[in-house]
Amino acid sequence: GILVAPYTLISPANQVTLVPMSAMFVGMAVGLSAAPTGVASFGSELVVYWREASVGHNTLAYFVGKSFSNFYRILVGALHFCGFYLVLAETILTPSQLYSIVLVTFFAVYGMSCVISMILPTDTANLIAVVLALLIPVFGGFVRNVGMGIKMATYSWWANEAFFTYSIKPYEHIYMVDKTAHVWYYTLNEQTKDLLC
């Protein structure tokens, strides 16, 4: 980034892509780990789901029950990812900040994979879910020439914005962080909104 005055003229080379690229790689890694298990969590149960529905059982109750039964898997999967990430990568984020971002990304990828598994056959659903989990982080926040409507419709835009804010916040007294945020069209200091969207 650019140093604050009076040190602006001696600023080092700007590495404006470093933090968003890290966020993109985290999103891709979470997508790769969550997409296949998300497809398997409901895709293999469609026969049971339709059998229960044909008897007259409440389909919403079955879906909600199945989703709650996968809740622990999401919590533990996100925890495992954060544990390995914090050991292997150097990051400025605290463990709770990273866990909150990874957890909401896990939920989003699980939801996307669950919907895909209900629409497509299991073999195709695995492939499509993994490909989408790889492409959404790239086009949902890292590629700058994609329209804002498309970016803001993806889960990765909001996760990237929260990752960016958490990573840049400690340096706001040294660097002009608002200039870097403007390059990516991020809004700083809205982490709660980012994590809930």
C-alpha positions as CSV (number, residue, x, y, z in Angstrom):
1,G,0.0,0.0,0.0
2,I,0.8,3.7,0.0
3,L,2.3,5.0,3.2
4,V,0.5,7.8,5.0
5,A,1.9,11.4,4.9
6,P,4.7,12.5,5.3
7,Y,6.1,9.1,4.1
8,T,4.0,8.8,0.9
9,L,7.0,9.5,-1.4
10,I,9.1,6.7,-0.1
11,S,6.3,4.1,-0.3
12,P,7.3,0.6,-1.4
13,A,5.9,-1.0,-4.5
14,N,2.2,-1.5,-4.2
15,Q,1.1,-5.1,-3.7
16,V,-2.6,-4.4,-4.1
17,T,-3.4,-8.0,-5.2
18,L,-1.8,-9.8,-2.3
19,V,-4.7,-9.8,0.2
20,P,-7.5,-10.4,-2.3
21,M,-5.6,-13.2,-3.9
22,S,-5.1,-14.8,-0.5
23,A,-8.9,-14.5,0.1
24,M,-9.5,-16.1,-3.3
25,F,-7.3,-19.0,-2.5
26,V,-9.0,-19.5,0.8
27,G,-12.3,-19.5,-0.9
28,M,-11.1,-22.0,-3.5
29,A,-9.7,-24.3,-0.9
30,V,-12.9,-24.2,1.2
31,G,-14.9,-24.8,-1.9
32,L,-12.8,-27.9,-2.8
33,S,-13.2,-29.3,0.6
34,A,-16.9,-28.6,1.1
35,A,-18.4,-29.1,-2.3
36,P,-18.1,-33.0,-2.6
37,T,-19.3,-33.5,1.0
38,G,-22.2,-31.1,0.4
39,V,-23.3,-33.1,-2.6
40,A,-23.0,-36.4,-0.8
41,S,-24.9,-35.1,2.2
42,F,-28.3,-34.8,0.4
43,G,-27.7,-36.2,-3.1
44,S,-27.4,-39.8,-1.9
45,E,-30.6,-39.4,0.2
46,L,-32.9,-38.4,-2.6
47,V,-34.4,-41.9,-2.9
48,V,-35.2,-41.8,0.9
49,Y,-36.5,-38.3,0.6
50,W,-39.0,-39.1,-2.2
51,R,-40.1,-42.3,-0.5
52,E,-40.9,-40.3,2.7
53,A,-42.7,-37.7,0.6
54,S,-44.8,-40.3,-1.2
55,V,-46.0,-41.7,2.1
56,G,-47.1,-38.2,3.2
57,H,-44.4,-37.1,5.5
58,N,-43.5,-33.5,5.7
59,T,-40.7,-32.8,3.1
60,L,-39.6,-29.6,4.7
61,A,-39.1,-31.4,8.1
62,Y,-37.0,-34.0,6.4
63,F,-34.9,-31.4,4.7
64,V,-34.4,-29.3,7.9
65,G,-33.6,-32.5,9.9
66,K,-31.0,-33.6,7.3
67,S,-29.5,-30.1,7.3
68,F,-29.3,-30.0,11.1
69,S,-27.6,-33.4,11.1
70,N,-24.9,-32.0,8.8
71,F,-24.4,-29.0,11.1
72,Y,-21.6,-30.6,13.2
73,R,-19.8,-31.7,10.0
74,I,-19.7,-28.0,8.8
75,L,-18.5,-26.8,12.2
76,V,-15.8,-29.4,12.5
77,G,-14.8,-29.1,8.8
78,A,-14.3,-25.4,9.1
79,L,-12.4,-25.9,12.3
80,H,-10.0,-28.4,10.7
81,F,-9.5,-26.1,7.7
82,C,-8.6,-23.2,10.0
83,G,-6.3,-25.3,12.1
84,F,-4.3,-26.4,9.1
85,Y,-4.4,-22.9,7.5
86,L,-3.1,-21.2,10.7
87,V,-0.2,-23.8,11.0
88,L,0.8,-23.7,7.3
89,A,0.1,-20.1,6.3
90,E,1.2,-16.8,7.7
91,T,-1.8,-14.6,8.3
92,I,-2.6,-11.4,10.1
93,L,-6.1,-12.7,10.9
94,T,-6.9,-14.0,14.4
95,P,-8.2,-17.5,14.6
96,S,-11.7,-16.3,15.4
97,Q,-11.8,-14.0,12.4
98,L,-10.6,-16.7,10.0
99,Y,-13.0,-19.2,11.5
100,S,-16.0,-16.9,11.0
101,I,-15.1,-16.4,7.4
102,V,-14.4,-20.0,6.7
103,L,-17.6,-21.1,8.5
104,V,-19.9,-18.9,6.5
105,T,-18.1,-20.0,3.3
106,F,-18.6,-23.6,4.3
107,F,-22.3,-23.0,4.8
108,A,-22.6,-21.3,1.4
109,V,-20.8,-24.0,-0.4
110,Y,-22.8,-26.7,1.3
111,G,-26.0,-25.0,0.4
112,M,-24.9,-24.6,-3.2
113,S,-23.8,-28.2,-3.4
114,C,-27.0,-29.4,-1.8
115,V,-29.1,-27.6,-4.4
116,I,-26.9,-28.9,-7.2
117,S,-27.3,-32.5,-5.9
118,M,-31.1,-32.2,-5.9
119,I,-31.1,-31.0,-9.6
120,L,-28.4,-33.2,-11.2
121,P,-27.4,-36.9,-10.9
122,T,-24.8,-37.5,-8.2
123,D,-21.8,-38.1,-10.6
124,T,-22.5,-34.9,-12.5
125,A,-23.4,-32.9,-9.4
126,N,-20.0,-33.6,-7.9
127,L,-18.2,-32.3,-10.9
128,I,-20.4,-29.2,-11.3
129,A,-20.2,-28.4,-7.6
130,V,-16.4,-28.6,-7.6
131,V,-16.1,-26.5,-10.8
132,L,-18.5,-23.8,-9.4
133,A,-16.6,-23.9,-6.1
134,L,-13.4,-23.1,-8.0
135,L,-14.9,-20.5,-10.3
136,I,-17.1,-18.5,-7.9
137,P,-14.1,-17.3,-5.7
138,V,-12.3,-16.1,-8.9
139,F,-15.1,-14.3,-10.5
140,G,-16.9,-13.3,-7.3
141,G,-14.2,-11.0,-6.0
142,F,-10.8,-11.3,-7.5
143,V,-11.4,-10.5,-11.2
144,R,-12.0,-6.7,-11.3
145,N,-13.6,-6.4,-14.7
146,V,-16.7,-8.5,-13.8
147,G,-19.9,-6.5,-13.2
148,M,-20.7,-5.5,-9.6
149,G,-24.1,-7.2,-9.8
150,I,-22.5,-10.5,-10.5
151,K,-19.9,-10.1,-7.9
152,M,-22.3,-9.1,-5.1
153,A,-24.5,-12.0,-5.9
154,T,-21.8,-14.5,-4.9
155,Y,-20.9,-15.7,-1.4
156,S,-17.2,-15.1,-2.2
157,W,-17.6,-11.4,-2.7
158,W,-18.7,-11.0,0.9
159,A,-16.2,-13.4,2.3
160,N,-13.4,-11.6,0.4
161,E,-14.5,-8.3,1.7
162,A,-14.5,-9.5,5.3
163,F,-11.1,-11.1,4.7
164,F,-9.7,-7.9,3.2
165,T,-11.1,-5.7,6.1
166,Y,-9.7,-8.0,8.8
167,S,-6.3,-8.2,7.0
168,I,-6.0,-4.4,6.3
169,K,-7.4,-3.0,9.5
170,P,-4.2,-3.4,11.6
171,Y,-2.3,-1.3,9.1
172,E,-4.6,1.7,8.7
173,H,-2.3,3.9,10.8
174,I,0.6,3.1,8.4
175,Y,-1.0,2.7,5.0
176,M,-3.7,4.5,3.1
177,V,-6.0,1.4,3.2
178,D,-9.0,3.2,1.8
179,K,-7.1,3.7,-1.5
180,T,-6.5,-0.1,-1.7
181,A,-10.1,-0.9,-0.8
182,H,-11.2,1.5,-3.6
183,V,-9.3,-0.5,-6.2
184,W,-11.3,-3.6,-5.4
185,Y,-14.6,-1.7,-4.7
186,Y,-14.6,-3.0,-1.1
187,T,-16.3,-1.2,1.7
188,L,-14.2,-1.4,4.9
189,N,-15.5,-2.0,8.5
190,E,-18.6,-3.8,7.5
191,Q,-17.6,-7.3,8.6
192,T,-20.9,-8.2,10.3
193,K,-22.8,-7.4,7.1
194,D,-20.2,-9.3,5.0
195,L,-20.5,-12.4,7.1
196,L,-24.3,-12.4,7.2
197,C,-24.7,-11.9,3.4
